[in-house]
Amino acid sequence: MEIRSSNIPLEILKNYFLTYPKNIPDYLKKMPKQFDEKNPNTRTVKTCSGLLNLYTRSVLFTSPFDIQVNFEKDGSWQAHVGHGGLGDNTVSDVPYQQFFKHKDNKKYKALLKFSFGINVQYKYPVHLNNPWWSLNNFETVPGVLNCKNPLDLNFFIPIETNVEILSIPQGTPLILISSEVDSKIKLRFIKKPFDNRLINGLHYRFSTLKDMLLKRKFDV
């Protein structure tokens, strides 16, 4: 998987993409395989093959910044991202008309989108999973990225109605990026900027057409 960023220096960004076994929560690393050493039938979740398979084929993306979002009673909110001058990092909300209008809902009051100017590229589709085993006080929405061409790595967090402050300290697990095939993801951090035309195929086609027409004009 190739990772690029226009905002965050790669030597810093490398610390927040963790592969197996560094992506496993610390408490699971310390957990014994049996809760009764004398009884082999008392295995803990550490021996669960489903858990092991998940982490061996996944990359854990953790927060490069401290993030805090304050929610007011009137429905407004304000986000603070402690990016330390590392470029623009955006927090936005999904408009009511796009989602909540179409579903009876009393559990959530907002759906926030986070984007840090990070692009990923991989030969296979990848699943974006909520890192449930990290036991955060929030959850991220699952999805699938078809990122054969560079795609913005963004994620969504639903906000429950009783939440007044969403606090995400630096290093908090945000999403598990899991390969669709049974193989470990190898990371490459690329300094060379990508061509935006690779992201938007339509733009690429129009750009190609424009270049071709200009060439014909000058040839004539």
C-alpha positions in Angstrom: 0.0 0.0 0.0 1.3 3.4 -1.0 0.7 6.3 1.3 1.1 10.0 0.4 0.3 13.2 2.2 0.4 16.9 1.2 0.0 18.0 4.8 1.9 15.7 7.1 5.6 14.9 6.8 6.1 11.3 6.0 8.7 10.8 8.8 5.9 11.8 11.2 3.0 10.0 9.4 4.9 6.6 9.6 4.3 6.5 13.3 0.5 6.4 12.9 0.1 3.5 10.4 0.7 0.3 12.4 1.1 -3.2 10.9 1.0 -6.5 12.7 1.9 -7.1 15.5 2.2 -3.4 16.5 -1.4 -2.8 15.5 -2.7 -5.1 18.3 -4.0 -3.3 21.4 -1.5 -3.4 24.3 -4.0 -5.2 26.7 -4.4 -8.0 24.2 -0.6 -8.4 23.9 -0.3 -8.7 27.7 -3.3 -11.0 28.0 -2.5 -14.6 28.8 -3.6 -17.3 26.4 -5.4 -19.1 29.4 -7.1 -17.6 32.4 -6.4 -20.8 34.3 -2.9 -22.1 33.7 -3.8 -25.6 34.9 -6.8 -26.0 32.6 -6.1 -25.9 28.8 -9.8 -25.4 28.1 -9.8 -21.9 29.7 -8.6 -20.0 26.6 -8.9 -16.2 26.4 -9.9 -14.2 23.3 -6.1 -13.9 22.6 -6.3 -17.3 20.9 -9.3 -16.4 18.7 -8.3 -17.1 15.1 -10.8 -14.5 13.8 -9.1 -11.9 15.9 -5.6 -12.9 14.8 -6.7 -13.0 11.1 -8.1 -9.5 11.4 -5.0 -8.0 12.7 -2.5 -9.9 10.5 -4.2 -8.6 7.3 -4.9 -5.1 8.6 -3.2 -1.7 9.1 -4.3 0.3 12.1 -4.5 4.1 11.4 -4.2 6.1 14.6 -4.8 9.8 15.1 -1.8 12.0 14.2 -3.3 14.8 16.2 -5.3 15.6 19.4 -8.9 16.2 18.3 -11.7 17.7 20.3 -15.2 18.5 19.1 -17.6 20.4 21.3 -21.4 20.1 20.8 -23.8 22.9 21.8 -27.5 22.4 22.8 -28.6 24.4 19.7 -27.1 21.7 17.5 -24.0 23.6 16.5 -20.5 22.2 17.0 -16.9 23.3 16.9 -13.8 21.2 16.1 -10.3 21.8 17.4 -7.5 19.8 15.7 -4.1 20.1 17.3 -2.1 19.7 14.1 0.8 21.8 15.1 0.9 23.7 11.9 1.0 20.5 9.7 -1.4 21.9 7.1 -5.2 22.1 6.9 -7.2 19.2 8.4 -10.9 19.2 8.0 -13.8 18.1 10.1 -17.2 18.4 8.5 -20.7 17.0 9.1 -22.9 15.1 6.7 -25.9 17.3 5.9 -29.2 16.2 7.4 -30.7 15.8 3.9 -28.1 13.3 2.9 -28.7 10.8 5.7 -30.8 11.4 8.8 -33.7 12.8 6.9 -34.3 9.4 5.4 -34.2 7.3 8.6 -36.1 7.5 11.8 -33.3 8.1 14.3 -33.1 8.9 18.0 -29.7 7.5 18.8 -27.5 9.9 16.8 -27.5 13.7 16.4 -24.6 14.1 13.9 -22.3 12.2 11.5 -18.9 13.8 11.3 -16.4 13.3 8.4 -12.6 13.5 9.1 -10.0 14.1 6.4 -6.3 14.8 7.0 -5.0 15.1 3.5 -3.7 11.5 3.3 -4.0 9.5 0.2 -3.8 5.7 -0.1 -3.3 3.4 -3.1 -3.5 -0.4 -3.1 -3.9 -3.1 -5.7 -6.9 -4.7 -3.9 -10.0 -3.2 -2.4 -9.6 -2.5 1.4 -12.2 -2.6 4.1 -12.4 0.3 6.6 -13.4 -1.3 9.9 -14.2 0.1 13.3 -11.3 -0.9 15.6 -13.7 -2.5 18.1 -11.0 -4.3 20.1 -9.4 -1.0 21.0 -12.6 -0.2 23.1 -12.8 3.4 22.1 -15.6 5.7 23.5 -16.7 6.2 19.9 -17.1 4.1 16.7 -16.2 4.6 13.1 -18.5 3.8 10.2 -17.4 0.8 8.1 -16.8 1.1 4.3 -14.8 -0.2 1.4 -12.2 1.7 -0.7 -11.4 0.6 -4.2 -8.1 2.4 -4.3 -6.2 1.1 -7.3 -5.8 4.8 -8.0 -5.0 7.2 -5.1 -7.9 8.0 -2.9 -8.4 10.3 0.1 -8.4 8.4 3.3 -11.4 9.8 5.2 -13.6 8.3 7.8 -16.9 9.0 9.6 -17.8 9.0 13.3 -21.5 9.0 14.3 -22.2 11.2 17.4 -24.8 9.9 19.9 -27.4 12.4 21.2 -26.0 12.5 24.8 -22.4 13.4 23.7 -21.3 16.9 24.6 -17.5 16.5 23.9 -15.8 14.1 21.5 -12.2 13.8 22.6 -9.6 11.9 20.5 -6.1 12.0 21.9 -3.1 11.7 19.6 -2.4 8.0 18.9 -6.0 6.9 19.4 -7.0 4.0 17.0 -9.3 5.3 14.3 -9.8 2.7 11.6 -8.5 -0.8 10.7 -7.6 -0.9 7.0 -8.1 -4.5 6.1 -7.1 -6.3 2.8 -9.8 -8.1 1.0 -7.4 -10.9 0.3 -5.6 -13.1 2.8 -2.3 -11.3 2.8 -0.4 -8.9 5.0 -0.3 -5.3 3.7 3.1 -3.8 3.2 3.4 -0.1 3.5 5.4 2.3 1.3 5.4 6.0 2.1 5.8 8.0 -1.1 7.3 11.5 -1.2 6.6 12.1 -4.9 3.2 13.9 -5.3 0.6 12.0 -7.2 -1.1 13.2 -10.4 -4.6 14.5 -9.6 -5.7 13.1 -13.0 -5.3 9.6 -11.6 -8.0 10.3 -9.0 -10.6 11.6 -11.3 -10.9 9.6 -14.4 -13.3 12.0 -16.0 -10.9 14.9 -15.5 -8.2 12.7 -17.0 -10.2 12.1 -20.1 -11.1 15.7 -20.6 -7.4 16.7 -20.0 -6.3 14.2 -22.6 -8.9 15.4 -25.1 -7.8 19.1 -24.5 -4.1 18.2 -25.0 -5.0 16.3 -28.2 -7.0 19.2 -29.6 -4.2 21.6 -28.8 -1.7 19.4 -30.5 -3.8 19.2 -33.6 -4.2 22.9 -33.7 -0.5 23.5 -33.5 0.2 20.7 -36.0 -2.1 22.5 -38.5 
